[in-house]
Amino acid sequence: MGSYVPNTAEERQAMLNEIGFQTIDELFAHIPSDVKIKEGLRIPEGMSELEVRRKIGKIAGKNRVFETIFRGAGAYRHYIPSIVKSVIAKEDLLTAYTPYQAEISQGILQSIFEYQTMICDLTGMDASNASVYDGASAAAESIVMCRDRKRRKAFISAAAAPYVLAAVKTYCFGNEMELEIIPEKDGLTDLEYLKAHIDKETACVYVQHPNYYGNLEDARAIGEAVHEAGAKFIMGVNPISLGILKTPREYGADVAVGEGQPLGLSLGFGGPYLGFMACVGSMTRKLPGRIVGQTTDHNGKTGYVLTLQAREQHIRREKASSNICSNQALCALAVGVYLAAMGNEGLRNAAIQCTSKAHYLAEQLEKIGFTVENKGEFFHEFVTVHDRSAESVLKALEEQGILGGYPLDDRRILWCCTEMNTKEEMDQVVRILKEV
C-alpha cells in the first residue's frame, strides 16, 4: 500500500538528521509511552466494493430507527420541505470548495449572503457571519469575541445546555478567561445571583432562551442587569422559537447565537450541523470566521466578496481573536433554502405547533401522575418527574416503537414536541404509560 506521506524514506531521514535526530521515536520522545500505539494500527486487508457494501449493511442493520420521537435536548426532528435536499444535492453546490476566488464563486457567495441576511432578519441583529461549526462553538466563540484587556470574566447560566457549558469552559480555559456559572433556580437563571456577582471585570453574560429545560427566561431583566454593569449580553436561542418569540435584539442582546440544525437539517446522528452568529453593528469586526459582503463591480453590477478579513486572517494564533476561519457553507445553504421555503408564516406556524403540542402532552401526562416541573412559560420542551424510574418509563415506550424524552436523572425526563408529532402519537404515549 502506498504512503500518504510523499517524502521517501531517505528524505525523511535527511530531515531528521537536519534537526538533530536519528529516528522518529527520538523526535516524539516527549510523548508519554502509554499513549503511543505500540503495534501499529492493525488495519485489516482491503475488501472489494461488494464485500464492503455487505459489511456496512450488516452494521447499519443494528441501528434502530424510531418513527415516533419525543426527544430533543439540542437536536430536533422538524419537517424539511423536499426542495431543501433537492437544491443542496446539486453537484455544483454539494462539492464546492471554500469561495476564496470571488470572481468564480458568485453563486456560493450570494447563497451565503442571503443566509446571513435571513439570520439577521430572524434575530433582529445588524450583522451575521457565514456560520461556524455548531451551536456550541458559536456560543463559545461569542464569549471570546466579547473580551477585552480590562474585561476577561464571563458568566454563563447553569440552565444552558450541558454541551454548550462544556465548549465554553474549554474556550475560556484556552483564552485565559475567568468563567463563573450562574446557578439555576426553579429551572431558570438566578437573576439575583447575577446582580450580586457581576462586576466591572465582566466582559459578557450568556443565557439560553428558551433554556435547556424549555423554560423562557426573563431575558429583558437579565439584559438590563448586564448592561448596567457595562458588559455584553449574549443570547443563545432556538431559531424555530423566533417564529413567535421576540427577537434577541428586542430583548437587548448584543450577540445572538444558536444551533441551526432545526432549520432544515436532518438529525443525521449528530451532524453535520452549523452554528449561527449575529451581532449589533458595533461588534461586526469582532465576528469570527467569514463574512460575505455585497458590492458592485466597475460596471455597476452587483457582486459578492469575502469581506473585512483576509483569507488567512487567523494565521498568527497569538494575536488572533479566533482561530475559526471556515464555515458550514452547505449547511448554511440548506438553512437559507429552508427559510425561503417556509417564509414568515410557515416558521410561525411551526413554532405555534411546537409549543401548543408540548403543552398538550404536558397536561395529559399530569393527568396520569407525572409532575411537570416547568412552573412558568415553556416553548416545546418540558421536564417531568415521577415515582417510577425514567429508565422503566422510556423502556415501556421503546417496546412500542416510541423514542421517549431524554432522561436527566433517575426520575426526571426532558420531553420535546415538534410539528412532526400528532395528537394520536401523544395520546398513544399517555395510554401506554397509564397502563404501565
N, C-alpha and C positions, 0 to 999 in steps of 0.2 A: 504494500500500500504506500502511496506517495505521502510526502510530508507536507503539512500546511505551512511549514517554515521554509521559505525559498532559499535560504543560505545552505551551502554544502557543509558537511561535517568539518572540512578543512577551514572554511571561512569562519565557522563558529569558534573553532579552536583558536584561530588567529585573533578574533575579537576578545576572547577570554584572556589570552596572553597579554594583549594590549592593556587591559585594565588590571593586570596583576594576578590573574587566577589561572589554575591549571585545569580545573574541572567545573562542571555545572554545580556539583554538590558543594564545592567551595564557595561559589557565588551565592548560593542560598543557605549558607551555614547558619545565618542568623534566624532562620525559621525553625521553630521548635520541632524536634524529631517526631513527636507524637501526632502532629497534624499532617505529616508528609505521607504521600502514597508510597508504600514500600514495594509492592509487587506489580506495578503498572495498573492500567485502567481495566484490564481483563475484558476488553471489547470482544464480543463473540464474532465468529466468522460471518461474513456477509451472506445475505439471503437474496433470492430472486424477488422480483416485484410481486409475483403471485403469492409467494411464501409470506412476504411482509404483509400483504393485504389480509391473508388468513389470520396471521398472528394478531394484528391490530384489531381485526374484527372480534376475535375472542376476548381481547382485553376490553374493548368497548362494550361487549355484551354483559360485562359485570356491572355496568352502570345501571342505576335505577332512575328512570325519568318519571317525574311526577307531573301529571296533567293539572292537578289542583294544588295550588300553593298559597299558603297564608304566612309566608316568611319574607322578611325584608332585611332589616338590620344593616342597611348600606347598599344592597344590590336588589333591584326591584323588577318584577315582571310586569311590563306595560305592553299595551298594544302598539305594534310597529307597522305603520302603513306599508304596503307592498312596494311603493315607489322608492322607499329608503334603500333597501337592499338592491333594487334594480339599478339605481343610479350609481351607488358606490361599487358595484360589480363591474362597471365599465373598465376595460383594460387600461385606458389612458389615465384613469383616476386610481385604480387599485394598485398599480405598480409604480406610480410616480415617485420620484425622489424629491428630497427637500428642495424647494424652489429658490436656489441661490441665484440663478440667472433669470432675472425678471423678464427679459425680452422674449424668452421662450417658455415662460411659466405663467402666462397671464391667466389662464383658466383656473389653475390651482390657487394662485394668489387671490383672484376675485372670490373664489369659494370661501377662502379663509376670511377675507374682508367681510363678506356677507355674514359669516358665522360670528365674527367679532361684533358686528352691528346688532345682530339679534340678541347676543348676550348682554349688550349694553341696554337694549330695549327691555329685556327681561328683568334686569337688576336695577335699572334706573341710573346706572353709572355712566361716566363720560368716556372711559377707555377700557378696552379689553385686550388681552394678549391672544396669541394664536393657539392657546391651550397648553397644558402641561400633562404629565404622565397620568395622574389620577387625582381624585378629590383630596386624599390625604397629603399628597405632595403639594397641592395648591394651598392647603391650609398652612402647611409648614413654611412654604415659600412666602406666604403673605405676612407671617410673623417676622421673618428675617428682613423683608423689604421695609418694615416699619422702624427698624433700629436706627440709631444714630450715635454719635460719640458720647452724648450725655445720657442717653436713654437706652439701656441694654437689659431691661427687665420686661418680661411678658407674663400675662395672666391667661389661663385657659380654663374654661368651665369643665368641671368633672362630669357634667351631663353631655359632653361631646362624645362622639363615637370612639370606642377604645382604640381602633386602628389610627384614628386621627391623633389621639393623645400620644400614641407610640411614635408616630412620624415626627410630631412637633418636638417631643423630648429629644429625639436623635438629632434633629436640625439645631436645636438650641445648644445642645452639648457641643456640636461641631463648630458653632459660631460663637461660643463662649458667652451665651446669653443666659441670664438667670430666668428660670421658669417657675411660676407658682400656680398651683391648681386651686381654683375656686371651688369649695365644696358644693355639693348639691343639697338642696333642702326640699323635701317632698317632691322630688323629681324635677326640680328647677334649679337654676343657678342662684346661689345665695347672694343676693344683691347687697345685703347689709355687710357681709364679709368683705365684698369687693370694695365698698365705700370706706371701710375701716383700714384696709391694707394697701390700696392704690396710692402711689406717691409720685414725686417729680422725676424719679428714675424709671418710671414705667413707660415703655415705648408703645405698647398696644395691649388690647384685651380681645380674646377670641371667644365668641359664643355661637353655638349652633342653634338655629331656629327654622323649623322645629328641631328639638334636640333628639338625642339618641332614643329616648323613650316616647317620642312622638309629641311631647308637650310643646306648647307655644310659649316661648319666653316673653318676659316683659322687656322686649328689645328696646323700646323707646327710653325707658328709665335707665337701662344699662348704658345705652349710648350717651345719655346726658351725664351720667356719673363719670364715664370715661373721658369725655371731652372737658369736663370741669377740671380734671387732673392734667389736661394738656396732652393726653395720649390719643392714639388712633383706635378706632372701633372697627373690628373685623367681624363680619357675619358669615358663618357657614350656612348655606341654605339648600333645601331640596328644590330643584328647579321646577318640578311639577307644582309644588305648593304655591309658586308665584303666580299661578293661574287665578288664584283667589285671594292670596295674602298681599299685604303691602310690599313694595319693593324694598330692598335693603337701604336704598337712598332715602326713602321716606321714613325709615327708622333712624336715620342719621349716620349710617355706616360710611366709613371711609374706603373700605375694601370689602368686596363680596366674592366669596369663593364657594366651590361645591363640586360634587361629583356629577358629571354629565351623563352617566350611564342611563338614567331614566328617560333621556331624550333620544330615543331611537336606537339604543344599543342593546343587544341581546345579553342575557345573563352570562353566557359564554364561559362558565366555570371560573369566573373571576376576572375576566378581561379578554381583550384589551379595552380599557375604559379611557376617560380623559377627565382632567381637572380643568374647570373654567375659572378664570380670574378676571375681575373687573375692578376699577377704582375711580375715584374722583379725579378730575383733570390735573390737579396739582401734584398727584403722585404718579402720573403716567410714566415718567422717565425711570421710576423705580420698579416698574413691572418686569419680572424676569422673563427669559425666553424671547420669543419672536413677536413682533407686531407688524401687521401688514397695513400699509397706508395707501390711500387713493390720491393720485396726482394727475397731471396732464403732460403729454409729450410736447415736442416743439411744434407739432401740427395742431395742438389744441385738443387732441383726442384723450379720452380717459385711459389711465393706465394704473397699474398696481405694483408696489415695490415693498421689499422688507425695509422697514424704516427705524430710525432712532438709534439702532445699534448695528455695529459692523458684523460681518459674517462670523468671525472668531472673537465675539465680544467678551467671552469669559475665559480666554486662554491664560491670562495671568491670574491664577487662582487666588493668590494672596491679596489681590486688590479687587476681586470680584464680589459683587453683592449676591450673586447666584451663579451656580455652575450648570444650571439648566440652559441649554441653547438649542433645544429641539422642541418639537410639538407633535401632537397626535393628529396629523392632518386628515387622515382618512376617517377617523372617528369624529373629528370636527365637521367634516363634510356630511357625515351621517346625521349629526345633530342639526346642521343647517337645513338639510332636506326634510328632516322630521318636523322642525318648527315651521317651515314653509308649508308643508302639507297639512299640519294641524291648524295653523292660524291661531289668532287670539281666542276665538270661540271654542275651537277644538281643545286647546290647552285648558281653558277654563272648565269645560265640560268634564275633562279627565280628572281635574283636581276636585271638582264637586263630587264626582262619583267615588273617588278615593276616600274622601272624608265622610261622606254620608254612609258608605258601606262599612267603614271601620266603626262608626258609632252604632250602626245597627247590630253588628256582630258583638260589640261590647255589651250592648243592652241584653242581647239574647244569652250571652254567657253568664251574665249576672243573675239571670232568672234561674239558672241551674246550679248556683252555688259558687261561682267564681267571683272574686272580688277584683274590681278594676281599680288599680292604684292611681290612675290619672285623675286628679281632682279638678283640674281646670280644662281649658280647651286643648284638644289634640288634633293632629292632622290625620294621617292614615295609619299610624301605629299606636299601640297602647299596651300596657302591661297588666297581666292578671296574676293573682296568687290563689292557690287552692291547697287544701289539706293533702290531696294526693300528689305524688311526686310528678314533676314535669316530665320525667322520662316515661312514666306509665301513661300519662295523658297523650304524649306525642306518639308513643308506640301504638296506642289504640287507633289513632288516625292513620298512621302509616300502613297498618294492616288493611285499611280500606282504601289505600292508594292516595292518601292525602298527606302532603307535607305541611305540618302544623307550624306554629310560631317558633321563634328562636329561644332556647332555654337560657335564662340569665343565671339561674342557680337551681337548687333542688326543687323549689316550689314556684318560682316566678317564670313567666313566659312572655316574650315580646311578640305580639301578633301584628300582622300587617294585611291590609286590604288595598287592592288597586281596582281600576275599572275592569280588570280581567275577571274578577271574582263575581259570580252570580248569586242571587238570593238563594237559589236552590242549593248551591255549594255551601253557603253559610248555614243554612238550615240543616244540611246534612251533618256538618261538624257538630252542631248543637245536639242533634239527635244521637249521634254516636257517643258523644261524651256524657249525655244524660243516661244512656244505657249502661255505660261503664261505671 
